[in-house]
């Protein structure tokens, strides 16, 4: 099922955004992705809610991006194209997370697709 599993908030000033979103008690830290300023935002431990990230606006101008979990990234990329959407760029591997790609829906909205690695425990 295509469940929303992640969000991204874009920022003009990464330290300023990190400071602001910390007021919510989020644990904001580096992602470990080489050469990319991308901060992971752990929003809590309760069963309700999702985690996300803060990234520079120069990477993507859309104010917020939702991420949808998929069983097979290659298959979903084909389905996106068949449904009139567009794949943006090449798939990327996020260490310890899974394989990802951005796409655009038929209305021009950017979405993220992720084939997540299995979780231990």
Secondary structure, DSSP 8 states (H G I E B T S, - for coil): ---EEEEEEEESSHHHHHHHHHTTT-EEEE---TT--EEEEE--SSSS---EEEEETTT--SSEEEEEE-S-HHHHHHHHHHTT-EEEEEEEEETTTEEEEEEE-TTS-EEEEEEE-----
